[in-house]
Amino acid sequence: MAISLSKGQKIDLTKTNPGLTKVVVGLGWDTNKYDGGKDFDLDASVFCLNDQGKTGSDTDFIFYNNPKNANGSIEHTGDNRTGEGEGDDEQVKVDLAAVPAEVQKIAFCITIHEAQERSQNFGQVSNAFVRIVDEQSGAELIRYDLGEDFSVETAVVVGELYRHSGEWKFSAIGSGYRDGLAGLARDYGLSVS
């Protein structure tokens, strides 16, 4: 039975699930029907962060155009351009045992592609969630439903996997950014061109 989290809540992942090494992080969303006339394209992305909360290099930013980190322990499984249908819209596979030691935190984000050009924001997105699934058994372990707390934001950090005393934990973040992926990348130490 999955544990449902609230914003700000933290939970043990590996300590309460001994032997767990491979997880699938599923991200999902729906868009509200509105008369803007433009399609929504939401994207999941991942930042691998060191103990200062920064990426070490461009390969620590994982998304549809860079689907794996340097050693392949974190893999984005592909871009979903519509978000239609039930279940996960995009997934990221994480081999917790193989994540490089310098990576202390893995941040999972959802951004709206071309949000400014299309006049779109998370006020028009509903039912956004992140869930963690045991890759071997398929069992959902953790779920965080974001709720409808957003208006002008174009990017959201939904949650983080992080190391604590030799174990992996998950934190439900749910914090929005007004300046989209560029703002996230800057905050995480990537140069944005």
Phi and psi in degrees as a GROMACS rama.xvg file:
@    title "Ramachandran Plot"
@    xaxis  label "Phi"
@    yaxis  label "Psi"
@TYPE xy
-69.1538  145.967  ALA-2
-93.539  125.323  ILE-3
-94.0438  125.931  SER-4
-102.604  157.227  LEU-5
-107.337  161.015  SER-6
-52.6898  132.526  LYS-7
89.0399  -11.9479  GLY-8
-77.2376  144.414  GLN-9
-121.07  148.479  LYS-10
-148.773  145.428  ILE-11
-67.5038  140.804  ASP-12
-110.799  -55.5056  LEU-13
-81.794  -30.0554  THR-14
-66.6852  -40.0875  LYS-15
-84.7946  -8.79326  THR-16
-129.429  72.3304  ASN-17
-56.502  138.982  PRO-18
86.005  -6.10018  GLY-19
-71.3666  121.525  LEU-20
-126.116  -30.1155  THR-21
-118.071  124.662  LYS-22
-126.318  157.683  VAL-23
-115.242  125.932  VAL-24
-100.156  112.673  VAL-25
-99.7206  134.471  GLY-26
-121.821  139.046  LEU-27
-144.668  163.817  GLY-28
-168.395  162.28  TRP-29
-129.928  155.075  ASP-30
-110.103  141.581  THR-31
-70.8615  144.824  ASN-32
-75.2073  125.74  LYS-33
-147.948  172.77  TYR-34
-100.012  26.7551  ASP-35
-71.2682  -21.0224  GLY-36
78.7962  0.526617  GLY-37
-115.488  142.588  LYS-38
-69.3114  149.936  ASP-39
-93.8673  140.662  PHE-40
-133.583  101.459  ASP-41
-94.3555  146.359  LEU-42
-130.103  138.652  ASP-43
-90.0454  140.248  ALA-44
-143.446  160.299  SER-45
-133.776  137.093  VAL-46
-118.272  125.41  PHE-47
-92.2816  120.066  CYS-48
-116.755  145.184  LEU-49
-86.0411  -171.698  ASN-50
-70.1258  -10.0143  ASP-51
-93.9719  4.24092  GLN-52
75.9882  23.7008  GLY-53
-122.146  155.521  LYS-54
-77.3889  148.365  THR-55
-81.4551  -32.2692  GLY-56
-160.883  176.035  SER-57
-61.0868  -27.5228  ASP-58
-70.7367  -11.2796  THR-59
-84.9087  3.4208  ASP-60
-109.58  112.556  PHE-61
-111.525  126.715  ILE-62
-157.656  -172.13  PHE-63
-60.4517  -27.0066  TYR-64
-92.7206  -10.1586  ASN-65
-137.975  76.7462  ASN-66
-73.1373  -8.94024  PRO-67
-137.225  149.168  LYS-68
-76.1059  177.403  ASN-69
-54.9306  -41.6388  ALA-70
-98.7392  4.35667  ASN-71
78.2907  9.91942  GLY-72
-76.8226  -16.4203  SER-73
-127.116  124.624  ILE-74
-135.986  123.83  GLU-75
-81.9461  126.173  HIS-76
-86.5769  -3.94354  THR-77
139.446  157.016  GLY-78
-84.6344  133.249  ASP-79
-110.97  117.843  ASN-80
-90.2465  -6.18786  ARG-81
-117.269  -33.2791  THR-82
73.016  11.7318  GLY-83
-81.439  156.792  GLU-84
92.2736  175.029  GLY-85
-86.1621  164.305  GLU-86
80.4764  -161.886  GLY-87
-67.6388  137.61  ASP-88
-90.0337  -37.9937  ASP-89
-140.263  152.342  GLU-90
-132.453  150.193  GLN-91
-128.658  126.093  VAL-92
-94.262  135.01  LYS-93
-129.276  123.978  VAL-94
-95.8588  93.543  ASP-95
-56.1983  -37.3617  LEU-96
-69.1901  -22.4754  ALA-97
-102.868  -4.10845  ALA-98
-61.9217  129.224  VAL-99
-53.6003  143.539  PRO-100
-57.9465  -32.0848  ALA-101
-72.1252  -15.0664  GLU-102
-82.8127  110.08  VAL-103
-95.1496  -22.4603  GLN-104
-147.751  142.318  LYS-105
-122.653  112.052  ILE-106
-96.6018  130.479  ALA-107
-106.597  127.332  PHE-108
-129.816  154.715  CYS-109
-124.419  129.776  ILE-110
-125.231  157.779  THR-111
-99.6672  118.437  ILE-112
-65.965  129.195  HIS-113
54.0171  39.8096  GLU-114
-58.1151  -44.6009  ALA-115
-65.0549  -47.2187  GLN-116
-61.8206  -32.6067  GLU-117
-98.0893  2.83934  ARG-118
53.5356  50.1975  SER-119
-119.659  152.509  GLN-120
-155.224  175.595  ASN-121
-72.6889  -6.91588  PHE-122
-65.7628  -18.5901  GLY-123
-101.719  10.3528  GLN-124
-115.082  138.743  VAL-125
-133.04  167.297  SER-126
55.4183  32.0879  ASN-127
-74.1963  140.463  ALA-128
-151.907  162.928  PHE-129
-131.371  142.001  VAL-130
-142.046  152.132  ARG-131
-116.576  127.329  ILE-132
-120.491  138.07  VAL-133
-69.297  115.776  ASP-134
-61.4042  -35.6962  GLU-135
-70.6973  -49.4284  GLN-136
-92.0916  -20.195  SER-137
80.2893  3.49729  GLY-138
-76.1212  133.79  ALA-139
-77.1104  124.374  GLU-140
-98.8069  -43.0671  LEU-141
-137.746  143.067  ILE-142
-140.559  137.996  ARG-143
-131.417  111.421  TYR-144
-90.954  123.365  ASP-145
-71.8741  -23.8817  LEU-146
76.2161  -173.503  GLY-147
-112.311  50.0461  GLU-148
-86.2507  6.37845  ASP-149
-112.803  155.068  PHE-150
-134.29  -72.7948  SER-151
-92.7845  -3.85459  VAL-152
-67.5424  146.812  GLU-153
-118.443  0.703785  THR-154
-149.917  149.02  ALA-155
-138.411  130.301  VAL-156
-84.4863  111.332  VAL-157
-85.3248  -37.4835  VAL-158
-170.574  170.028  GLY-159
-137.85  136.45  GLU-160
-92.0548  133.834  LEU-161
-145.413  155.033  TYR-162
-85.6178  138.96  ARG-163
-150.4  115.689  HIS-164
51.0183  45.719  SER-165
78.538  1.26114  GLY-166
-117.618  164.861  GLU-167
-101.294  136.922  TRP-168
-124.025  166.643  LYS-169
-125.878  137.478  PHE-170
-120.976  128.314  SER-171
-83.6631  109.946  ALA-172
-92.8293  -66.1334  ILE-173
64.0231  37.4076  GLY-174
-106.186  134.484  SER-175
-95.8557  155.851  GLY-176
-125.521  136.367  TYR-177
-80.4771  -28.313  ARG-178
-103.2  32.4433  ASP-179
57.2202  -150.938  GLY-180
-61.5509  -36.8689  LEU-181
-60.6595  -41.5489  ALA-182
-64.8338  -42.2081  GLY-183
-61.6902  -49.2534  LEU-184
-58.9389  -44.2103  ALA-185
-59.9935  -48.3672  ARG-186
-61.5945  -31.9298  ASP-187
-91.6462  8.67359  TYR-188
90.5179  14.5296  GLY-189
-95.0709  144.818  LEU-190
-82.3966  132.284  SER-191
-106.439  123.6  VAL-192
